[in-house]
Amino acid sequence: MSGKAKIEGLTNSWYGFAVFTAVCSVLASGIGVFSIVTNVAGMLFSWFVTFIIGRALIKRSSLTRLILLVATALFTIVGTLGVGKAAWMFVQTWQLKVLAGTVYGAVATWMYARSFRTLIDGSVKAYFR
């Protein structure tokens, strides 16, 4: 798989994660007209940001790649610590809401880790040369 194809696949995954986030947010805040409208607006904004970043990566922006490498590494570390803390909180309280937040945090952390792995992949590095 070429570097460009991996970047496109990662961008598509982030589009899907934006949908997942919007659905989780609607379920957490209640299914109401205002909740749905604000979460759809948030999802569209996330899609726009993902489109801009994905386009910059496809155009071989080394600065964008560097910023994303630093950000995804940091968010992966912080996310892992946060998921661990949330999991410990769940074990102490046994609340479904805490479990749902822990699962969401784990998925977000996985996305950051996946992004980092993709950006340091050999074929992606070669794509930027």
TORZA-588054 format. One record per residue: y, x, z of N, C-alpha, C in turn; residue in three letters. Coordinates in steps of 0.05 Angstrom, whole numbers, padded with zeros to 5 digits, always signed. Atoms other than C-alpha are relative to their C-alpha. Last residue first. Layout:
YXZYXZYXZALA
...
***
This chain:
-00007-00027+00011+00258+00211+00006+00009-00001-00028ARG
-00028-00006-00006+00262+00141+00037+00008+00028-00010PHE
-00017+00019+00015+00197+00117+00004+00030+00007+00004TYR
-00001-00010+00027+00161+00179+00031+00018-00017-00018ALA
-00016-00025+00000+00177+00158+00101+00004+00011-00027LYS
-00028+00009-00003+00151+00088+00085+00018+00024+00002VAL
-00009+00011+00026+00086+00118+00057+00029-00010+00002SER
-00003-00021+00020+00077+00162+00118+00011-00011-00026GLY
+00023-00003+00018+00087+00105+00169+00006+00021-00022ASP
+00009-00028-00001+00143+00117+00218-00024+00005-00018ILE
-00022-00018+00007+00180+00052+00199-00008+00030+00002LEU
-00005+00001+00029+00115+00012+00199+00021+00020-00008THR
+00022-00012+00014+00095+00035+00268+00004+00000-00030ARG
-00001-00029-00004+00164+00019+00295-00022+00014-00015PHE
-00022-00010+00015+00163-00050+00265+00002+00030+00002SER
+00009+00000+00028+00094-00063+00293+00022+00010-00018ARG
+00019-00022+00003+00117-00042+00362-00009+00002-00029ALA
-00015-00025-00001+00178-00088+00357-00018+00024-00004TYR
-00015-00001+00024+00134-00146+00334+00017+00026-00001MET
+00018-00008+00021+00084-00132+00390+00015+00002-00027TRP
+00005-00029-00003+00141-00134+00440-00019+00010-00021THR
-00025-00014+00008+00163-00202+00414-00004+00030+00002ALA
-00002+00002+00029+00091-00228+00418+00025+00015-00010VAL
+00021-00017+00012+00084-00202+00489+00001+00000-00030ALA
-00008-00028-00002+00150-00233+00509-00020+00020-00011GLY
-00021-00005+00019+00128-00300+00482+00010+00029+00001TYR
+00012-00001+00027+00063-00295+00520+00021+00004-00021VAL
+00015-00025+00002+00099-00278+00584-00012+00003-00027THR
-00019-00022+00003+00148-00334+00575-00013+00027-00003GLY
-00011+00003+00027+00091-00383+00565+00020+00021-00006ALA
+00020-00009+00019+00056-00356+00627+00010-00002-00028LEU
+00000-00029-00002+00120-00365+00668-00020+00012-00019VAL
-00025-00009+00012+00126-00437+00645+00002+00031+00000LYS
+00004+00000+00029+00053-00450+00662+00025+00011-00015LEU
-00016+00021+00014+00065-00430+00734-00004+00003-00030GLN
+00018+00017+00015+00011-00391+00772+00015-00024-00013TRP
-00010+00028-00001+00063-00363+00821-00019-00020-00014THR
-00009+00008-00026+00037-00293+00840+00006-00030+00002GLN
+00023-00002-00019-00006-00280+00779+00009-00009+00028VAL
+00019+00022+00006+00050-00306+00735-00023+00001+00020PHE
-00012+00024-00011+00100-00258+00768-00018-00025-00004MET
+00003-00002-00029+00053-00200+00754+00012-00025+00013TRP
+00029+00005-00005+00049-00222+00681-00005+00001+00030ALA
+00005+00028+00002+00125-00226+00679-00029-00008+00005ALA
-00013+00014-00023+00132-00156+00706-00005-00030-00001LYS
+00015-00007-00024+00082-00128+00656+00011-00014+00025GLY
+00025+00015+00001+00116-00166+00600-00018+00006+00024VAL
-00006+00028-00006+00183-00137+00620-00025-00018+00000GLY
-00005+00002-00029+00156-00066+00623+00006-00029+00008LEU
+00025-00004-00014+00125-00074+00554+00004-00002+00030THR
+00017+00024+00002+00189-00104+00528-00026+00002+00014GLY
-00011+00020-00019+00231-00047+00554-00016-00025+00000VAL
+00003-00010-00028+00186+00004+00520+00010-00021+00020ILE
+00028+00000-00006+00181-00035+00455-00005+00008+00028THR
+00008+00028-00006+00255-00051+00456-00030-00002+00005PHE
-00012+00008-00026+00272+00024+00461-00010-00028+00008LEU
+00013-00016-00021+00225+00044+00405+00009-00009+00027ALA
+00027+00010-00004+00249-00014+00362-00015+00016+00021THR
+00000+00026-00012+00322+00005+00372-00028-00011+00006ALA
-00009-00003-00027+00313+00079+00358-00001-00027+00015VAL
+00020-00016-00015+00272+00068+00296+00007+00002+00029LEU
+00023+00017-00007+00318+00011+00274-00022+00015+00014LEU
-00008+00018-00021+00379+00056+00278-00023-00018+00008ILE
-00003-00015-00024+00343+00110+00238+00008-00018+00024LEU
+00027-00007-00010+00319+00061+00185+00002+00015+00026ARG
+00012+00024-00010+00389+00032+00177-00027+00006+00012THR
-00014+00006-00025+00419+00102+00171-00012-00026+00012LEU
+00011-00017-00021+00366+00121+00119+00013-00006+00027SER
-00021-00008-00019+00386+00063+00075-00013+00015+00023SER
+00004-00027-00010+00332+00062+00021+00023+00010+00018ARG
-00019-00018+00015+00355+00000-00018+00000+00028+00011LYS
+00010-00001+00028+00292-00036+00008+00018+00018-00017ILE
+00023-00018+00000+00315-00018+00079-00012+00002-00028LEU
-00009-00027-00004+00384-00048+00067-00023+00020+00000ALA
-00012-00009+00025+00353-00111+00038+00010+00029+00002ARG
+00022-00005+00019+00308-00119+00098+00011+00011-00026GLY
+00013-00025-00008+00368-00111+00145-00022+00007-00019ILE
-00018-00022+00003+00409-00163+00108-00013+00027+00007ILE
-00004-00004+00029+00351-00212+00100+00018+00025-00004PHE
+00025-00012+00011+00332-00205+00173+00003+00007-00029THR
+00000-00028-00010+00404-00219+00194-00024+00015-00011VAL
-00021-00014+00014+00405-00281+00149+00001+00029+00009PHE
+00009-00005+00028+00337-00305+00174+00021+00016-00015TRP
+00020-00021-00002+00361-00297+00246-00010+00007-00028SER
-00014-00025-00005+00423-00338+00229-00019+00024+00002PHE
-00013-00007+00025+00379-00392+00199+00016+00026+00003LEU
+00020-00010+00018+00336-00392+00261+00012+00009-00027MET
+00008-00027-00009+00396-00398+00306-00021+00013-00018GLY
-00023-00018+00006+00422-00457+00266-00006+00029+00008ALA
+00001-00004+00029+00352-00489+00269+00023+00018-00009VAL
+00022-00019+00006+00353-00477+00344-00004+00004-00029ASN
-00009-00027-00008+00422-00510+00352-00022+00021-00006THR
-00022-00009+00017+00402-00571+00311+00008+00029+00007VAL
+00011-00007+00027+00334-00579+00346+00022+00011-00018ILE
+00018-00023-00003+00364-00575+00416-00010+00009-00028SER
-00017-00023-00004+00422-00622+00398-00017+00026+00002PHE
-00015-00005+00025+00374-00674+00369+00016+00026+00003VAL
-00023+00018+00003+00325-00670+00427+00016+00008-00025GLY
-00003+00008+00028+00257-00639+00438+00022-00022-00001ILE
+00003+00028+00004+00263-00603+00504+00006-00008-00029GLY
-00025+00014-00007+00290-00535+00522-00002-00030-00003SER
-00009-00007-00026+00223-00498+00524+00025-00016+00009ALA
+00019+00010-00020+00192-00534+00465+00009+00006+00028LEU
-00002+00029+00000+00255-00524+00423-00019-00011+00021VAL
-00025+00007-00013+00258-00450+00443+00003-00031+00001SER
+00003-00004-00029+00185-00439+00426+00025-00009+00015CYS
+00018+00020-00010+00195-00471+00357-00004+00003+00031VAL
-00014+00026+00001+00257-00429+00343-00018-00022+00012ALA
-00020+00000-00021+00222-00365+00365+00014-00027+00002THR
+00015+00001-00025+00162-00379+00321+00019-00002+00023PHE
+00010+00027-00002+00208-00392+00262-00014-00005+00026VAL
-00024+00017-00005+00245-00327+00274-00008-00029+00002ALA
-00006-00002-00028+00177-00292+00280+00025-00017+00007PHE
+00019+00016-00014+00159-00317+00211+00005+00000+00030GLY
-00008+00028+00006+00222-00287+00181-00019-00019+00015TYR
-00023+00007-00016+00206-00223+00219+00010-00028-00006TRP
+00009+00005-00027+00137-00221+00188+00023-00008+00018SER
+00012+00026+00000+00168-00228+00119-00011-00008+00028ASN
-00022+00019+00001+00211-00167+00133-00010-00029+00000THR
-00013+00000-00027+00150-00128+00155+00023-00020+00000LEU
+00018+00014-00018+00113-00147+00091+00012-00002+00028GLY
-00001+00028+00007+00173-00126+00049-00018-00017+00018GLU
-00026+00009-00010+00177-00059+00086+00003-00030-00006ILE
+00001+00001-00029+00103-00048+00075+00026-00010+00012LYS
+00016+00023-00007+00109-00065+00001-00003-00004+00030ALA
-00016+00023+00006+00166-00015-00007-00015-00026+00008LYS
-00020+00003-00020+00126+00039+00027+00017-00025-00003GLY
-00024-00016+00003+00067+00028-00020+00020-00005+00023SER
-00023+00017+00000+00000+00000+00000+00025+00018+00000MET
***
